[in-house]
Amino acid sequence: MNVLVEVENPMVLGRIEYPTASYEPIVSFEMHDDFGSFIAIGDVYFEIGDAIVHIDNISDYLAAGYKDESTYDMSDSEVIAYVEEHYGFAHTKK
């Protein structure tokens, strides 16, 4: 679709056509961890190196990557403290 613009300039006769953008940008604020899990507002996720890991996946991530299975039997608050002490940073999505 083109847009016609009337111009009031004695040097220009007629109209100038400006093409419109052929696409509309898509803005997404969704966040997913490296396992594909959706991270909703209020969810805790971890930043370990260049990985982003949702709290629901952290035990599997540590077991697979670090051979650390100690977080399977911990509560969420214990897991957060443990991961921050040994591996990376915990964040809450706002």
Phi and psi restraints in degrees (value plus and minus 20) as a CYANA .aco file:
   2 ASN   PHI    -128.3   -88.3
   2 ASN   PSI     133.5   173.5
   3 VAL   PHI    -130.6   -90.6
   3 VAL   PSI     108.7   148.7
   4 LEU   PHI    -114.7   -74.7
   4 LEU   PSI     114.2   154.2
   5 VAL   PHI    -143.8  -103.8
   5 VAL   PSI     105.5   145.5
   6 GLU   PHI     -98.3   -58.3
   6 GLU   PSI     112.8   152.8
   7 VAL   PHI    -136.5   -96.5
   7 VAL   PSI     111.3   151.3
   8 GLU   PHI    -123.6   -83.6
   8 GLU   PSI      55.9    95.9
   9 ASN   PHI    -160.4  -120.4
   9 ASN   PSI     103.2   143.2
  10 PRO   PHI     -84.1   -44.1
  10 PRO   PSI     -37.0     3.0
  11 MET   PHI    -104.3   -64.3
  11 MET   PSI     -32.0     8.0
  12 VAL   PHI    -136.9   -96.9
  12 VAL   PSI     104.6   144.6
  13 LEU   PHI    -123.9   -83.9
  13 LEU   PSI     111.3   151.3
  14 GLY   PHI      72.2   112.2
  14 GLY   PSI    -163.1  -123.1
  15 ARG   PHI    -143.3  -103.3
  15 ARG   PSI     137.6   177.6
  16 ILE   PHI    -133.7   -93.7
  16 ILE   PSI     110.0   150.0
  17 GLU   PHI    -118.5   -78.5
  17 GLU   PSI     108.1   148.1
  18 TYR   PHI    -132.0   -92.0
  18 TYR   PSI     100.5   140.5
  19 PRO   PHI     -90.5   -50.5
  19 PRO   PSI     122.7   162.7
  20 THR   PHI    -105.1   -65.1
  20 THR   PSI     143.4   183.4
  21 ALA   PHI     -81.6   -41.6
  21 ALA   PSI     118.4   158.4
  22 SER   PHI    -103.4   -63.4
  22 SER   PSI     -19.3    20.7
  23 TYR   PHI    -163.8  -123.8
  23 TYR   PSI     141.4   181.4
  24 GLU   PHI    -136.8   -96.8
  24 GLU   PSI     107.8   147.8
  25 PRO   PHI     -84.3   -44.3
  25 PRO   PSI     122.9   162.9
  26 ILE   PHI    -126.2   -86.2
  26 ILE   PSI     101.8   141.8
  27 VAL   PHI    -126.9   -86.9
  27 VAL   PSI     104.1   144.1
  28 SER   PHI    -145.1  -105.1
  28 SER   PSI     115.0   155.0
  29 PHE   PHI    -130.4   -90.4
  29 PHE   PSI      -4.7    35.3
  30 GLU   PHI     -94.3   -54.3
  30 GLU   PSI     125.1   165.1
  31 MET   PHI    -148.0  -108.0
  31 MET   PSI     113.2   153.2
  32 HIS   PHI    -147.4  -107.4
  32 HIS   PSI     129.0   169.0
  33 ASP   PHI    -105.3   -65.3
  33 ASP   PSI    -198.3  -158.3
  34 ASP   PHI     -88.2   -48.2
  34 ASP   PSI     -32.6     7.4
  35 PHE   PHI    -114.6   -74.6
  35 PHE   PSI     -23.8    16.2
  36 GLY   PHI      72.9   112.9
  36 GLY   PSI     -18.6    21.4
  37 SER   PHI     -95.2   -55.2
  37 SER   PSI     116.0   156.0
  38 PHE   PHI     -90.2   -50.2
  38 PHE   PSI     114.3   154.3
  39 ILE   PHI    -127.6   -87.6
  39 ILE   PSI      88.6   128.6
  40 ALA   PHI    -107.6   -67.6
  40 ALA   PSI     147.5   187.5
  41 ILE   PHI     -80.7   -40.7
  41 ILE   PSI     112.3   152.3
  42 GLY   PHI      71.9   111.9
  42 GLY   PSI     -30.2     9.8
  43 ASP   PHI     -98.0   -58.0
  43 ASP   PSI     128.7   168.7
  44 VAL   PHI    -113.8   -73.8
  44 VAL   PSI     114.6   154.6
  45 TYR   PHI    -156.7  -116.7
  45 TYR   PSI     141.0   181.0
  46 PHE   PHI    -136.6   -96.6
  46 PHE   PSI     125.1   165.1
  47 GLU   PHI    -133.4   -93.4
  47 GLU   PSI      87.0   127.0
  48 ILE   PHI    -141.0  -101.0
  48 ILE   PSI      87.5   127.5
  49 GLY   PHI      42.4    82.4
  49 GLY   PSI    -144.1  -104.1
  50 ASP   PHI    -121.1   -81.1
  50 ASP   PSI      -8.8    31.2
  51 ALA   PHI    -115.5   -75.5
  51 ALA   PSI     124.2   164.2
  52 ILE   PHI    -135.1   -95.1
  52 ILE   PSI     102.4   142.4
  53 VAL   PHI    -151.6  -111.6
  53 VAL   PSI     104.4   144.4
  54 HIS   PHI     -86.9   -46.9
  54 HIS   PSI     130.2   170.2
  55 ILE   PHI     -78.8   -38.8
  55 ILE   PSI     -49.8    -9.8
  56 ASP   PHI     -87.9   -47.9
  56 ASP   PSI     -41.5    -1.5
  57 ASN   PHI    -127.4   -87.4
  57 ASN   PSI     -21.7    18.3
  58 ILE   PHI     -84.9   -44.9
  58 ILE   PSI     -58.0   -18.0
  59 SER   PHI     -83.7   -43.7
  59 SER   PSI     -63.2   -23.2
  60 ASP   PHI     -85.4   -45.4
  60 ASP   PSI     -59.4   -19.4
  61 TYR   PHI     -82.4   -42.4
  61 TYR   PSI     -66.4   -26.4
  62 LEU   PHI     -87.6   -47.6
  62 LEU   PSI     -57.2   -17.2
  63 ALA   PHI     -86.7   -46.7
  63 ALA   PSI     -62.2   -22.2
  64 ALA   PHI     -94.8   -54.8
  64 ALA   PSI     -63.0   -23.0
  65 GLY   PHI    -110.5   -70.5
  65 GLY   PSI     -50.9   -10.9
  66 TYR   PHI    -140.6  -100.6
  66 TYR   PSI     -18.8    21.2
  67 LYS   PHI      36.2    76.2
  67 LYS   PSI      14.7    54.7
  68 ASP   PHI    -131.9   -91.9
  68 ASP   PSI      84.9   124.9
  69 GLU   PHI    -123.2   -83.2
  69 GLU   PSI      -6.3    33.7
  70 SER   PHI     -92.5   -52.5
  70 SER   PSI     -38.2     1.8
  71 THR   PHI    -105.7   -65.7
  71 THR   PSI     -27.3    12.7
  72 TYR   PHI     -81.2   -41.2
  72 TYR   PSI     -54.1   -14.1
  73 ASP   PHI    -120.5   -80.5
  73 ASP   PSI     -10.1    29.9
  74 MET   PHI    -113.2   -73.2
  74 MET   PSI     135.5   175.5
  75 SER   PHI     -96.8   -56.8
  75 SER   PSI     148.0   188.0
  76 ASP   PHI     -78.6   -38.6
  76 ASP   PSI     -63.7   -23.7
  77 SER   PHI     -85.8   -45.8
  77 SER   PSI     -55.2   -15.2
  78 GLU   PHI     -88.4   -48.4
  78 GLU   PSI     -59.2   -19.2
  79 VAL   PHI     -83.3   -43.3
  79 VAL   PSI     -64.6   -24.6
  80 ILE   PHI     -79.1   -39.1
  80 ILE   PSI     -68.4   -28.4
  81 ALA   PHI     -83.0   -43.0
  81 ALA   PSI     -62.1   -22.1
  82 TYR   PHI     -84.5   -44.5
  82 TYR   PSI     -67.4   -27.4
  83 VAL   PHI     -85.7   -45.7
  83 VAL   PSI     -61.7   -21.7
  84 GLU   PHI     -84.3   -44.3
  84 GLU   PSI     -53.6   -13.6
  85 GLU   PHI     -93.3   -53.3
  85 GLU   PSI     -56.4   -16.4
  86 HIS   PHI    -129.1   -89.1
  86 HIS   PSI     -46.6    -6.6
  87 TYR   PHI    -147.0  -107.0
  87 TYR   PSI     -68.2   -28.2
  88 GLY   PHI    -187.2  -147.2
  88 GLY   PSI    -169.3  -129.3
  89 PHE   PHI    -136.0   -96.0
  89 PHE   PSI     122.4   162.4
  90 ALA   PHI    -120.7   -80.7
  90 ALA   PSI     121.1   161.1
  91 HIS   PHI    -153.9  -113.9
  91 HIS   PSI     134.0   174.0
  92 THR   PHI    -133.1   -93.1
  92 THR   PSI     104.5   144.5
  93 LYS   PHI     -88.4   -48.4
  93 LYS   PSI     111.5   151.5
